[in-house]
Amino acid sequence: MTPDPSLLVPLALPLLIVTVGYGVLCWIRPFRPCRHCAGTTRTTGRFTGRPRPCRHCDHTGLTLRAGRRATNALRRLR
Ligand SMILES: [Zn+2]
């Protein structure tokens, strides 16, 4: 039994579009706002509530996207 190609195209095409779109996004904008401080570079302490520099993004407000991190790791393997 061979799969009908007319059924595979509607399933594979959106997946391909999303994958290529995310790859282009990682190429154009490799950094995204930090999810811990929302790009403000400051967070509040857990117990004291005082504002502190965000240690997750090293006080930059930006973190590398997961796709770009994977691309960089694959490039380092070569
Ligand atoms: Zn941060």
N, CA, C, O and the ligand as a Tripos MOL2 file, in Angstrom:
@<TRIPOS>MOLECULE
protein
  313   311    79     0     0
PROTEIN
NO_CHARGES

@<TRIPOS>ATOM
      1 N           0.8410   -1.1840    0.0000 N.3       1 MET1
      2 CA          0.0000    0.0000    0.0000 C.3       1 MET1
      3 C           0.8830    1.2430    0.0000 C.2       1 MET1
      4 O           1.6640    1.4570    0.9280 O.2       1 MET1
      5 N           0.7600    2.0470   -1.0240 N.am      2 THR2
      6 CA          1.5400    3.2850   -1.1180 C.3       2 THR2
      7 C           0.6640    4.4660   -0.6990 C.2       2 THR2
      8 O          -0.5250    4.5110   -1.0110 O.2       2 THR2
      9 N           1.2690    5.4210    0.0130 N.am      3 PRO3
     10 CA          0.4730    6.5900    0.4230 C.3       3 PRO3
     11 C           0.0870    7.4330   -0.7780 C.2       3 PRO3
     12 O           0.8590    7.5910   -1.7240 O.2       3 PRO3
     13 N          -1.0890    7.9570   -0.7250 N.am      4 ASP4
     14 CA         -1.5870    8.8100   -1.8010 C.3       4 ASP4
     15 C          -0.9000   10.1780   -1.7150 C.2       4 ASP4
     16 O          -1.0310   10.8580   -0.6980 O.2       4 ASP4
     17 N          -0.1660   10.6000   -2.7650 N.am      5 PRO5
     18 CA          0.5330   11.8920   -2.6910 C.3       5 PRO5
     19 C          -0.4090   13.0760   -2.5450 C.2       5 PRO5
     20 O          -0.0090   14.1210   -2.0310 O.2       5 PRO5
     21 N          -1.6310   12.9340   -2.9810 N.am      6 SER6
     22 CA         -2.5600   14.0610   -2.8590 C.3       6 SER6
     23 C          -2.9330   14.3230   -1.4050 C.2       6 SER6
     24 O          -3.3950   15.4150   -1.0740 O.2       6 SER6
     25 N          -2.7380   13.3260   -0.5240 N.am      7 LEU7
     26 CA         -3.0070   13.5330    0.8920 C.3       7 LEU7
     27 C          -1.7860   14.0900    1.6240 C.2       7 LEU7
     28 O          -1.9240   14.7790    2.6350 O.2       7 LEU7
     29 N          -0.5920   13.7880    1.1100 N.am      8 LEU8
     30 CA          0.6260   14.2320    1.7860 C.3       8 LEU8
     31 C           0.9160   15.7130    1.5600 C.2       8 LEU8
     32 O           1.4620   16.3730    2.4440 O.2       8 LEU8
     33 N           0.5660   16.2360    0.4090 N.am      9 VAL9
     34 CA          0.8810   17.6360    0.0920 C.3       9 VAL9
     35 C           0.1980   18.6130    1.0510 C.2       9 VAL9
     36 O           0.8640   19.5310    1.5280 O.2       9 VAL9
     37 N          -1.0920   18.4650    1.3580 N.am     10 PRO10
     38 CA         -1.6990   19.4110    2.3160 C.3      10 PRO10
     39 C          -1.1130   19.3030    3.7130 C.2      10 PRO10
     40 O          -1.1980   20.2590    4.4830 O.2      10 PRO10
     41 N          -0.5230   18.1730    4.0610 N.am     11 LEU11
     42 CA          0.0890   18.0360    5.3790 C.3      11 LEU11
     43 C           1.5150   18.5720    5.3980 C.2      11 LEU11
     44 O           1.9380   19.2040    6.3660 O.2      11 LEU11
     45 N           2.2460   18.3140    4.3270 N.am     12 ALA12
     46 CA          3.6670   18.6770    4.3150 C.3      12 ALA12
     47 C           3.8870   20.1400    3.9610 C.2      12 ALA12
     48 O           4.8680   20.7310    4.4120 O.2      12 ALA12
     49 N           3.0220   20.7330    3.1830 N.am     13 LEU13
     50 CA          3.2320   22.1130    2.7300 C.3      13 LEU13
     51 C           3.2060   23.1200    3.8860 C.2      13 LEU13
     52 O           4.1140   23.9470    3.9660 O.2      13 LEU13
     53 N           2.2210   23.0960    4.7800 N.am     14 PRO14
     54 CA          2.2780   24.0420    5.9180 C.3      14 PRO14
     55 C           3.4880   23.8130    6.8020 C.2      14 PRO14
     56 O           4.0720   24.7710    7.3060 O.2      14 PRO14
     57 N           3.8740   22.5640    7.0000 N.am     15 LEU15
     58 CA          5.0530   22.2660    7.8080 C.3      15 LEU15
     59 C           6.3100   22.8450    7.1650 C.2      15 LEU15
     60 O           7.1740   23.3900    7.8530 O.2      15 LEU15
     61 N           6.4060   22.7230    5.8470 N.am     16 LEU16
     62 CA          7.5500   23.2740    5.1210 C.3      16 LEU16
     63 C           7.5690   24.7960    5.2050 C.2      16 LEU16
     64 O           8.6270   25.3970    5.3960 O.2      16 LEU16
     65 N           6.4030   25.4190    5.0640 N.am     17 ILE17
     66 CA          6.3220   26.8890    5.1170 C.3      17 ILE17
     67 C           6.7350   27.3830    6.4980 C.2      17 ILE17
     68 O           7.4790   28.3580    6.6040 O.2      17 ILE17
     69 N           6.2640   26.7250    7.5600 N.am     18 VAL18
     70 CA          6.6020   27.1430    8.9250 C.3      18 VAL18
     71 C           8.0970   26.9530    9.1870 C.2      18 VAL18
     72 O           8.7310   27.8080    9.8040 O.2      18 VAL18
     73 N           8.6570   25.8460    8.7250 N.am     19 THR19
     74 CA         10.0790   25.5690    8.9490 C.3      19 THR19
     75 C          10.9530   26.5820    8.2150 C.2      19 THR19
     76 O          11.9000   27.1200    8.7890 O.2      19 THR19
     77 N          10.6390   26.8410    6.9570 N.am     20 VAL20
     78 CA         11.4280   27.8070    6.1820 C.3      20 VAL20
     79 C          11.2540   29.2110    6.7620 C.2      20 VAL20
     80 O          12.2120   29.9830    6.8190 O.2      20 VAL20
     81 N          10.0450   29.5410    7.1870 N.am     21 GLY21
     82 CA          9.7980   30.8500    7.7960 C.3      21 GLY21
     83 C          10.5900   31.0420    9.0690 C.2      21 GLY21
     84 O          11.1420   32.1180    9.2970 O.2      21 GLY21
     85 N          10.6570   30.0160    9.9030 N.am     22 TYR22
     86 CA         11.4330   30.1210   11.1420 C.3      22 TYR22
     87 C          12.9310   30.2160   10.8340 C.2      22 TYR22
     88 O          13.6650   30.9310   11.5150 O.2      22 TYR22
     89 N          13.3730   29.4970    9.8130 N.am     23 GLY23
     90 CA         14.7800   29.5830    9.4180 C.3      23 GLY23
     91 C          15.1310   30.9770    8.9420 C.2      23 GLY23
     92 O          16.1950   31.4970    9.2770 O.2      23 GLY23
     93 N          14.2440   31.5930    8.1590 N.am     24 VAL24
     94 CA         14.4860   32.9660    7.6850 C.3      24 VAL24
     95 C          14.4660   33.9310    8.8640 C.2      24 VAL24
     96 O          15.2800   34.8520    8.9240 O.2      24 VAL24
     97 N          13.5430   33.7270    9.8040 N.am     25 LEU25
     98 CA         13.4760   34.5880   10.9930 C.3      25 LEU25
     99 C          14.7600   34.4850   11.8050 C.2      25 LEU25
    100 O          15.2760   35.4970   12.2800 O.2      25 LEU25
    101 N          15.2850   33.2650   11.9690 N.am     26 CYS26
    102 CA         16.5390   33.0830   12.7100 C.3      26 CYS26
    103 C          17.7100   33.7020   11.9660 C.2      26 CYS26
    104 O          18.6860   34.1200   12.5880 O.2      26 CYS26
    105 N          17.6270   33.7680   10.6520 N.am     27 TRP27
    106 CA         18.7030   34.3660    9.8650 C.3      27 TRP27
    107 C          18.6570   35.8960    9.9390 C.2      27 TRP27
    108 O          19.6920   36.5510   10.0590 O.2      27 TRP27
    109 N          17.4310   36.4620    9.8660 N.am     28 ILE28
    110 CA         17.2800   37.9200    9.8650 C.3      28 ILE28
    111 C          17.4060   38.4890   11.2720 C.2      28 ILE28
    112 O          18.1230   39.4650   11.4900 O.2      28 ILE28
    113 N          16.7050   37.8770   12.2260 N.am     29 ARG29
    114 CA         16.7230   38.3830   13.6070 C.3      29 ARG29
    115 C          17.1330   37.2410   14.5300 C.2      29 ARG29
    116 O          16.2680   36.5460   15.0630 O.2      29 ARG29
    117 N          18.4330   37.0320   14.7310 N.am     30 PRO30
    118 CA         18.8780   35.8960   15.5430 C.3      30 PRO30
    119 C          18.5890   36.0610   17.0350 C.2      30 PRO30
    120 O          18.5950   35.0750   17.7720 O.2      30 PRO30
    121 N          18.3390   37.2810   17.4880 N.am     31 PHE31
    122 CA         18.0810   37.5010   18.9120 C.3      31 PHE31
    123 C          16.6200   37.8090   19.1400 C.2      31 PHE31
    124 O          15.9670   38.4210   18.2940 O.2      31 PHE31
    125 N          16.1080   37.3880   20.2760 N.am     32 ARG32
    126 CA         14.7440   37.7120   20.6840 C.3      32 ARG32
    127 C          14.8150   38.3190   22.0830 C.2      32 ARG32
    128 O          15.8240   38.1580   22.7690 O.2      32 ARG32
    129 N          13.7560   39.0190   22.5220 N.am     33 PRO33
    130 CA         13.7800   39.5680   23.8700 C.3      33 PRO33
    131 C          13.8510   38.4450   24.8990 C.2      33 PRO33
    132 O          13.2530   37.3820   24.7380 O.2      33 PRO33
    133 N          14.5990   38.7180   25.9550 N.am     34 CYS34
    134 CA         14.7530   37.7340   27.0190 C.3      34 CYS34
    135 C          13.4000   37.4680   27.6640 C.2      34 CYS34
    136 O          12.6540   38.4050   27.9520 O.2      34 CYS34
    137 N          13.0790   36.1980   27.8940 N.am     35 ARG35
    138 CA         11.7650   35.8820   28.4510 C.3      35 ARG35
    139 C          11.7110   36.0730   29.9610 C.2      35 ARG35
    140 O          10.6300   36.0910   30.5490 O.2      35 ARG35
    141 N          12.8590   36.2130   30.5810 N.am     36 HIS36
    142 CA         12.8660   36.4210   32.0260 C.3      36 HIS36
    143 C          12.6370   37.8920   32.3690 C.2      36 HIS36
    144 O          11.9450   38.1980   33.3400 O.2      36 HIS36
    145 N          13.2090   38.7990   31.5850 N.am     37 CYS37
    146 CA         13.0600   40.2260   31.8720 C.3      37 CYS37
    147 C          12.2590   40.9300   30.7860 C.2      37 CYS37
    148 O          12.0630   42.1420   30.8760 O.2      37 CYS37
    149 N          11.7880   40.2230   29.7660 N.am     38 ALA38
    150 CA         10.9990   40.7870   28.6570 C.3      38 ALA38
    151 C          11.7470   41.9110   27.9530 C.2      38 ALA38
    152 O          11.1270   42.8540   27.4610 O.2      38 ALA38
    153 N          13.0700   41.8220   27.8980 N.am     39 GLY39
    154 CA         13.8740   42.8000   27.1900 C.3      39 GLY39
    155 C          14.1550   44.0640   27.9820 C.2      39 GLY39
    156 O          14.7500   44.9990   27.4470 O.2      39 GLY39
    157 N          13.7430   44.1190   29.2480 N.am     40 THR40
    158 CA         13.9670   45.3280   30.0510 C.3      40 THR40
    159 C          15.3240   45.3130   30.7470 C.2      40 THR40
    160 O          15.7120   46.3330   31.3170 O.2      40 THR40
    161 N          16.0510   44.2250   30.7290 N.am     41 THR41
    162 CA         17.3710   44.0020   31.3410 C.3      41 THR41
    163 C          17.3270   43.9720   32.8610 C.2      41 THR41
    164 O          18.3660   43.8130   33.5020 O.2      41 THR41
    165 N          16.1340   44.1230   33.4530 N.am     42 ARG42
    166 CA         16.0510   44.1140   34.9130 C.3      42 ARG42
    167 C          14.9510   43.1580   35.3500 C.2      42 ARG42
    168 O          13.8950   43.0880   34.7220 O.2      42 ARG42
    169 N          15.1970   42.4330   36.4120 N.am     43 THR43
    170 CA         14.1900   41.5760   37.0130 C.3      43 THR43
    171 C          14.0730   41.9420   38.4830 C.2      43 THR43
    172 O          14.8850   42.7000   39.0120 O.2      43 THR43
    173 N          13.0670   41.4040   39.1300 N.am     44 THR44
    174 CA         12.9200   41.6420   40.5630 C.3      44 THR44
    175 C          13.3970   40.4190   41.3070 C.2      44 THR44
    176 O          13.2220   39.2940   40.8410 O.2      44 THR44
    177 N          13.9930   40.6280   42.4480 N.am     45 GLY45
    178 CA         14.4600   39.5300   43.2650 C.3      45 GLY45
    179 C          13.2990   38.6780   43.7400 C.2      45 GLY45
    180 O          12.1930   39.1840   43.9320 O.2      45 GLY45
    181 N          13.5410   37.3920   43.9290 N.am     46 ARG46
    182 CA         12.4700   36.4660   44.2950 C.3      46 ARG46
    183 C          11.9100   36.7780   45.6820 C.2      46 ARG46
    184 O          10.6950   36.7390   45.8760 O.2      46 ARG46
    185 N          12.7660   37.0820   46.6340 N.am     47 PHE47
    186 CA         12.3130   37.2690   48.0100 C.3      47 PHE47
    187 C          12.1650   38.7450   48.3760 C.2      47 PHE47
    188 O          11.2450   39.1260   49.0990 O.2      47 PHE47
    189 N          13.0760   39.5630   47.8720 N.am     48 THR48
    190 CA         13.0540   40.9620   48.2750 C.3      48 THR48
    191 C          12.1840   41.8230   47.3780 C.2      48 THR48
    192 O          11.6580   42.8390   47.8320 O.2      48 THR48
    193 N          12.0150   41.4390   46.0890 N.am     49 GLY49
    194 CA         11.2320   42.2330   45.1570 C.3      49 GLY49
    195 C          11.9720   43.4410   44.6240 C.2      49 GLY49
    196 O          11.3930   44.2620   43.9140 O.2      49 GLY49
    197 N          13.2450   43.5560   44.9580 N.am     50 ARG50
    198 CA         14.0390   44.6840   44.4700 C.3      50 ARG50
    199 C          14.4520   44.4410   43.0250 C.2      50 ARG50
    200 O          14.7240   43.3000   42.6500 O.2      50 ARG50
    201 N          14.5060   45.4870   42.2050 N.am     51 PRO51
    202 CA         14.9890   45.3100   40.8280 C.3      51 PRO51
    203 C          16.4750   44.9680   40.8130 C.2      51 PRO51
    204 O          17.2780   45.5540   41.5390 O.2      51 PRO51
    205 N          16.8180   43.9920   39.9550 N.am     52 ARG52
    206 CA         18.1990   43.5280   39.8410 C.3      52 ARG52
    207 C          18.5200   43.3430   38.3650 C.2      52 ARG52
    208 O          17.6090   43.1340   37.5630 O.2      52 ARG52
    209 N          19.7800   43.4140   37.9920 N.am     53 PRO53
    210 CA         20.1580   43.1140   36.5990 C.3      53 PRO53
    211 C          19.8270   41.6600   36.2740 C.2      53 PRO53
    212 O          20.0430   40.7640   37.0910 O.2      53 PRO53
    213 N          19.2970   41.4380   35.0680 N.am     54 CYS54
    214 CA         18.9080   40.0840   34.6630 C.3      54 CYS54
    215 C          20.1620   39.2580   34.3950 C.2      54 CYS54
    216 O          21.0180   39.6530   33.6040 O.2      54 CYS54
    217 N          20.2620   38.1090   35.0600 N.am     55 ARG55
    218 CA         21.4460   37.2760   34.8750 C.3      55 ARG55
    219 C          21.2610   36.2710   33.7420 C.2      55 ARG55
    220 O          22.2270   35.6330   33.3220 O.2      55 ARG55
    221 N          20.0340   36.1200   33.2420 N.am     56 HIS56
    222 CA         19.7950   35.1610   32.1590 C.3      56 HIS56
    223 C          20.2840   35.6900   30.8120 C.2      56 HIS56
    224 O          20.7050   34.9180   29.9510 O.2      56 HIS56
    225 N          20.2250   37.0170   30.6360 N.am     57 CYS57
    226 CA         20.6530   37.6060   29.3680 C.3      57 CYS57
    227 C          21.9080   38.4520   29.5500 C.2      57 CYS57
    228 O          22.2900   39.1890   28.6410 O.2      57 CYS57
    229 N          22.5580   38.3550   30.7200 N.am     58 ASP58
    230 CA         23.7610   39.1350   31.0160 C.3      58 ASP58
    231 C          23.5110   40.6290   30.8610 C.2      58 ASP58
    232 O          24.3740   41.3590   30.3750 O.2      58 ASP58
    233 N          22.3360   41.0830   31.2720 N.am     59 HIS59
    234 CA         21.9820   42.5020   31.2990 C.3      59 HIS59
    235 C          21.9430   43.1090   29.8930 C.2      59 HIS59
    236 O          22.2170   44.2980   29.7350 O.2      59 HIS59
    237 N          21.6080   42.3170   28.8740 N.am     60 THR60
    238 CA         21.4780   42.8400   27.5250 C.3      60 THR60
    239 C          20.0260   42.9170   27.0740 C.2      60 THR60
    240 O          19.7100   43.7020   26.1800 O.2      60 THR60
    241 N          19.1390   42.1320   27.6610 N.am     61 GLY61
    242 CA         17.7390   42.1150   27.2590 C.3      61 GLY61
    243 C          17.4700   41.2310   26.0590 C.2      61 GLY61
    244 O          16.3280   41.1350   25.6100 O.2      61 GLY61
    245 N          18.4990   40.5790   25.5280 N.am     62 LEU62
    246 CA         18.3560   39.7600   24.3340 C.3      62 LEU62
    247 C          18.9210   38.3620   24.5790 C.2      62 LEU62
    248 O          19.9050   38.2000   25.3010 O.2      62 LEU62
    249 N          18.3000   37.3690   23.9820 N.am     63 THR63
    250 CA         18.8340   36.0090   24.0120 C.3      63 THR63
    251 C          18.7950   35.4450   22.5940 C.2      63 THR63
    252 O          18.0040   35.8800   21.7570 O.2      63 THR63
    253 N          19.6490   34.4850   22.3480 N.am     64 LEU64
    254 CA         19.7230   33.8630   21.0280 C.3      64 LEU64
    255 C          18.5340   32.9140   20.8420 C.2      64 LEU64
    256 O          18.1780   32.1740   21.7590 O.2      64 LEU64
    257 N          17.9270   32.9360   19.6630 N.am     65 ARG65
    258 CA         16.8140   32.0250   19.3670 C.3      65 ARG65
    259 C          17.3290   30.5900   19.3460 C.2      65 ARG65
    260 O          18.5020   30.3420   19.0690 O.2      65 ARG65
    261 N          16.4340   29.6490   19.6430 N.am     66 ALA66
    262 CA         16.8170   28.2340   19.6990 C.3      66 ALA66
    263 C          17.2910   27.7500   18.3330 C.2      66 ALA66
    264 O          18.2440   26.9750   18.2470 O.2      66 ALA66
    265 N          16.6350   28.2010   17.2660 N.am     67 GLY67
    266 CA         17.0430   27.7880   15.9200 C.3      67 GLY67
    267 C          18.4220   28.2990   15.5660 C.2      67 GLY67
    268 O          19.2020   27.5910   14.9300 O.2      67 GLY67
    269 N          18.7300   29.5170   15.9660 N.am     68 ARG68
    270 CA         20.0480   30.0730   15.6740 C.3      68 ARG68
    271 C          21.1180   29.3780   16.5150 C.2      68 ARG68
    272 O          22.2350   29.1510   16.0500 O.2      68 ARG68
    273 N          20.7640   29.0420   17.7610 N.am     69 ARG69
    274 CA         21.7050   28.3190   18.6160 C.3      69 ARG69
    275 C          22.0220   26.9470   17.9960 C.2      69 ARG69
    276 O          23.1710   26.5070   18.0210 O.2      69 ARG69
    277 N          21.0100   26.2800   17.4430 N.am     70 ALA70
    278 CA         21.2330   24.9840   16.7980 C.3      70 ALA70
    279 C          22.0730   25.1450   15.5380 C.2      70 ALA70
    280 O          22.9510   24.3250   15.2690 O.2      70 ALA70
    281 N          21.8080   26.2060   14.7570 N.am     71 THR71
    282 CA         22.5860   26.4550   13.5480 C.3      71 THR71
    283 C          24.0460   26.7030   13.8840 C.2      71 THR71
    284 O          24.9440   26.1890   13.2180 O.2      71 THR71
    285 N          24.2780   27.5090   14.9420 N.am     72 ASN72
    286 CA         25.6550   27.7780   15.3450 C.3      72 ASN72
    287 C          26.3630   26.5030   15.8160 C.2      72 ASN72
    288 O          27.5470   26.3120   15.5390 O.2      72 ASN72
    289 N          25.6450   25.6390   16.5220 N.am     73 ALA73
    290 CA         26.2420   24.3840   16.9820 C.3      73 ALA73
    291 C          26.5900   23.4890   15.7910 C.2      73 ALA73
    292 O          27.6350   22.8380   15.7920 O.2      73 ALA73
    293 N          25.7180   23.4510   14.7720 N.am     74 LEU74
    294 CA         26.0040   22.6400   13.5910 C.3      74 LEU74
    295 C          27.1900   23.2080   12.8120 C.2      74 LEU74
    296 O          27.9900   22.4510   12.2620 O.2      74 LEU74
    297 N          27.3070   24.5440   12.7620 N.am     75 ARG75
    298 CA         28.4460   25.1490   12.0690 C.3      75 ARG75
    299 C          29.7530   24.8430   12.7750 C.2      75 ARG75
    300 O          30.7860   24.6570   12.1320 O.2      75 ARG75
    301 N          29.7070   24.7890   14.1300 N.am     76 ARG76
    302 CA         30.9280   24.5120   14.8690 C.3      76 ARG76
    303 C          31.3960   23.0640   14.6700 C.2      76 ARG76
    304 O          32.5790   22.7660   14.8350 O.2      76 ARG76
    305 N          30.4810   22.1780   14.3200 N.am     77 LEU77
    306 CA         30.8580   20.7730   14.1110 C.3      77 LEU77
    307 C          31.7100   20.5960   12.8690 C.2      77 LEU77
    308 O          32.5330   19.6830   12.8130 O.2      77 LEU77
    309 N          31.5280   21.4560   11.8640 N.am     78 ARG78
    310 CA         32.2730   21.2930   10.6040 C.3      78 ARG78
    311 C          33.7290   21.6370   10.7590 C.2      78 ARG78
    312 O          34.4890   21.5520    9.7940 O.2      78 ARG78
    313 ZN         16.9710   39.0880   30.6560 Zn       79 ZN79
@<TRIPOS>BOND
     1     1     2 1
     2     2     3 1
     3     3     4 2
     4     3     5 am
     5     5     6 1
     6     6     7 1
     7     7     8 2
     8     7     9 am
     9     9    10 1
    10    10    11 1
    11    11    12 2
    12    11    13 am
    13    13    14 1
    14    14    15 1
    15    15    16 2
    16    15    17 am
    17    17    18 1
    18    18    19 1
    19    19    20 2
    20    19    21 am
    21    21    22 1
    22    22    23 1
    23    23    24 2
    24    23    25 am
    25    25    26 1
    26    26    27 1
    27    27    28 2
    28    27    29 am
    29    29    30 1
    30    30    31 1
    31    31    32 2
    32    31    33 am
    33    33    34 1
    34    34    35 1
    35    35    36 2
    36    35    37 am
    37    37    38 1
    38    38    39 1
    39    39    40 2
    40    39    41 am
    41    41    42 1
    42    42    43 1
    43    43    44 2
    44    43    45 am
    45    45    46 1
    46    46    47 1
    47    47    48 2
    48    47    49 am
    49    49    50 1
    50    50    51 1
    51    51    52 2
    52    51    53 am
    53    53    54 1
    54    54    55 1
    55    55    56 2
    56    55    57 am
    57    57    58 1
    58    58    59 1
    59    59    60 2
    60    59    61 am
    61    61    62 1
    62    62    63 1
    63    63    64 2
    64    63    65 am
    65    65    66 1
    66    66    67 1
    67    67    68 2
    68    67    69 am
    69    69    70 1
    70    70    71 1
    71    71    72 2
    72    71    73 am
    73    73    74 1
    74    74    75 1
    75    75    76 2
    76    75    77 am
    77    77    78 1
    78    78    79 1
    79    79    80 2
    80    79    81 am
    81    81    82 1
    82    82    83 1
    83    83    84 2
    84    83    85 am
    85    85    86 1
    86    86    87 1
    87    87    88 2
    88    87    89 am
    89    89    90 1
    90    90    91 1
    91    91    92 2
    92    91    93 am
    93    93    94 1
    94    94    95 1
    95    95    96 2
    96    95    97 am
    97    97    98 1
    98    98    99 1
    99    99   100 2
   100    99   101 am
   101   101   102 1
   102   102   103 1
   103   103   104 2
   104   103   105 am
   105   105   106 1
   106   106   107 1
   107   107   108 2
   108   107   109 am
   109   109   110 1
   110   110   111 1
   111   111   112 2
   112   111   113 am
   113   113   114 1
   114   114   115 1
   115   115   116 2
   116   115   117 am
   117   117   118 1
   118   118   119 1
   119   119   120 2
   120   119   121 am
   121   121   122 1
   122   122   123 1
   123   123   124 2
   124   123   125 am
   125   125   126 1
   126   126   127 1
   127   127   128 2
   128   127   129 am
   129   129   130 1
   130   130   131 1
   131   131   132 2
   132   131   133 am
   133   133   134 1
   134   134   135 1
   135   135   136 2
   136   135   137 am
   137   137   138 1
   138   138   139 1
   139   139   140 2
   140   139   141 am
   141   141   142 1
   142   142   143 1
   143   143   144 2
   144   143   145 am
   145   145   146 1
   146   146   147 1
   147   147   148 2
   148   147   149 am
   149   149   150 1
   150   150   151 1
   151   151   152 2
   152   151   153 am
   153   153   154 1
   154   154   155 1
   155   155   156 2
   156   155   157 am
   157   157   158 1
   158   158   159 1
   159   159   160 2
   160   159   161 am
   161   161   162 1
   162   162   163 1
   163   163   164 2
   164   163   165 am
   165   165   166 1
   166   166   167 1
   167   167   168 2
   168   167   169 am
   169   169   170 1
   170   170   171 1
   171   171   172 2
   172   171   173 am
   173   173   174 1
   174   174   175 1
   175   175   176 2
   176   175   177 am
   177   177   178 1
   178   178   179 1
   179   179   180 2
   180   179   181 am
   181   181   182 1
   182   182   183 1
   183   183   184 2
   184   183   185 am
   185   185   186 1
   186   186   187 1
   187   187   188 2
   188   187   189 am
   189   189   190 1
   190   190   191 1
   191   191   192 2
   192   191   193 am
   193   193   194 1
   194   194   195 1
   195   195   196 2
   196   195   197 am
   197   197   198 1
   198   198   199 1
   199   199   200 2
   200   199   201 am
   201   201   202 1
   202   202   203 1
   203   203   204 2
   204   203   205 am
   205   205   206 1
   206   206   207 1
   207   207   208 2
   208   207   209 am
   209   209   210 1
   210   210   211 1
   211   211   212 2
   212   211   213 am
   213   213   214 1
   214   214   215 1
   215   215   216 2
   216   215   217 am
   217   217   218 1
   218   218   219 1
   219   219   220 2
   220   219   221 am
   221   221   222 1
   222   222   223 1
   223   223   224 2
   224   223   225 am
   225   225   226 1
   226   226   227 1
   227   227   228 2
   228   227   229 am
   229   229   230 1
   230   230   231 1
   231   231   232 2
   232   231   233 am
   233   233   234 1
   234   234   235 1
   235   235   236 2
   236   235   237 am
   237   237   238 1
   238   238   239 1
   239   239   240 2
   240   239   241 am
   241   241   242 1
   242   242   243 1
   243   243   244 2
   244   243   245 am
   245   245   246 1
   246   246   247 1
   247   247   248 2
   248   247   249 am
   249   249   250 1
   250   250   251 1
   251   251   252 2
   252   251   253 am
   253   253   254 1
   254   254   255 1
   255   255   256 2
   256   255   257 am
   257   257   258 1
   258   258   259 1
   259   259   260 2
   260   259   261 am
   261   261   262 1
   262   262   263 1
   263   263   264 2
   264   263   265 am
   265   265   266 1
   266   266   267 1
   267   267   268 2
   268   267   269 am
   269   269   270 1
   270   270   271 1
   271   271   272 2
   272   271   273 am
   273   273   274 1
   274   274   275 1
   275   275   276 2
   276   275   277 am
   277   277   278 1
   278   278   279 1
   279   279   280 2
   280   279   281 am
   281   281   282 1
   282   282   283 1
   283   283   284 2
   284   283   285 am
   285   285   286 1
   286   286   287 1
   287   287   288 2
   288   287   289 am
   289   289   290 1
   290   290   291 1
   291   291   292 2
   292   291   293 am
   293   293   294 1
   294   294   295 1
   295   295   296 2
   296   295   297 am
   297   297   298 1
   298   298   299 1
   299   299   300 2
   300   299   301 am
   301   301   302 1
   302   302   303 1
   303   303   304 2
   304   303   305 am
   305   305   306 1
   306   306   307 1
   307   307   308 2
   308   307   309 am
   309   309   310 1
   310   310   311 1
   311   311   312 2
@<TRIPOS>SUBSTRUCTURE
     1 MET1         2 RESIDUE 1 A MET
     2 THR2         6 RESIDUE 1 A THR
     3 PRO3        10 RESIDUE 1 A PRO
     4 ASP4        14 RESIDUE 1 A ASP
     5 PRO5        18 RESIDUE 1 A PRO
     6 SER6        22 RESIDUE 1 A SER
     7 LEU7        26 RESIDUE 1 A LEU
     8 LEU8        30 RESIDUE 1 A LEU
     9 VAL9        34 RESIDUE 1 A VAL
    10 PRO10       38 RESIDUE 1 A PRO
    11 LEU11       42 RESIDUE 1 A LEU
    12 ALA12       46 RESIDUE 1 A ALA
    13 LEU13       50 RESIDUE 1 A LEU
    14 PRO14       54 RESIDUE 1 A PRO
    15 LEU15       58 RESIDUE 1 A LEU
    16 LEU16       62 RESIDUE 1 A LEU
    17 ILE17       66 RESIDUE 1 A ILE
    18 VAL18       70 RESIDUE 1 A VAL
    19 THR19       74 RESIDUE 1 A THR
    20 VAL20       78 RESIDUE 1 A VAL
    21 GLY21       82 RESIDUE 1 A GLY
    22 TYR22       86 RESIDUE 1 A TYR
    23 GLY23       90 RESIDUE 1 A GLY
    24 VAL24       94 RESIDUE 1 A VAL
    25 LEU25       98 RESIDUE 1 A LEU
    26 CYS26      102 RESIDUE 1 A CYS
    27 TRP27      106 RESIDUE 1 A TRP
    28 ILE28      110 RESIDUE 1 A ILE
    29 ARG29      114 RESIDUE 1 A ARG
    30 PRO30      118 RESIDUE 1 A PRO
    31 PHE31      122 RESIDUE 1 A PHE
    32 ARG32      126 RESIDUE 1 A ARG
    33 PRO33      130 RESIDUE 1 A PRO
    34 CYS34      134 RESIDUE 1 A CYS
    35 ARG35      138 RESIDUE 1 A ARG
    36 HIS36      142 RESIDUE 1 A HIS
    37 CYS37      146 RESIDUE 1 A CYS
    38 ALA38      150 RESIDUE 1 A ALA
    39 GLY39      154 RESIDUE 1 A GLY
    40 THR40      158 RESIDUE 1 A THR
    41 THR41      162 RESIDUE 1 A THR
    42 ARG42      166 RESIDUE 1 A ARG
    43 THR43      170 RESIDUE 1 A THR
    44 THR44      174 RESIDUE 1 A THR
    45 GLY45      178 RESIDUE 1 A GLY
    46 ARG46      182 RESIDUE 1 A ARG
    47 PHE47      186 RESIDUE 1 A PHE
    48 THR48      190 RESIDUE 1 A THR
    49 GLY49      194 RESIDUE 1 A GLY
    50 ARG50      198 RESIDUE 1 A ARG
    51 PRO51      202 RESIDUE 1 A PRO
    52 ARG52      206 RESIDUE 1 A ARG
    53 PRO53      210 RESIDUE 1 A PRO
    54 CYS54      214 RESIDUE 1 A CYS
    55 ARG55      218 RESIDUE 1 A ARG
    56 HIS56      222 RESIDUE 1 A HIS
    57 CYS57      226 RESIDUE 1 A CYS
    58 ASP58      230 RESIDUE 1 A ASP
    59 HIS59      234 RESIDUE 1 A HIS
    60 THR60      238 RESIDUE 1 A THR
    61 GLY61      242 RESIDUE 1 A GLY
    62 LEU62      246 RESIDUE 1 A LEU
    63 THR63      250 RESIDUE 1 A THR
    64 LEU64      254 RESIDUE 1 A LEU
    65 ARG65      258 RESIDUE 1 A ARG
    66 ALA66      262 RESIDUE 1 A ALA
    67 GLY67      266 RESIDUE 1 A GLY
    68 ARG68      270 RESIDUE 1 A ARG
    69 ARG69      274 RESIDUE 1 A ARG
    70 ALA70      278 RESIDUE 1 A ALA
    71 THR71      282 RESIDUE 1 A THR
    72 ASN72      286 RESIDUE 1 A ASN
    73 ALA73      290 RESIDUE 1 A ALA
    74 LEU74      294 RESIDUE 1 A LEU
    75 ARG75      298 RESIDUE 1 A ARG
    76 ARG76      302 RESIDUE 1 A ARG
    77 LEU77      306 RESIDUE 1 A LEU
    78 ARG78      310 RESIDUE 1 A ARG
    79 ZN79       313 GROUP 0 **** ****
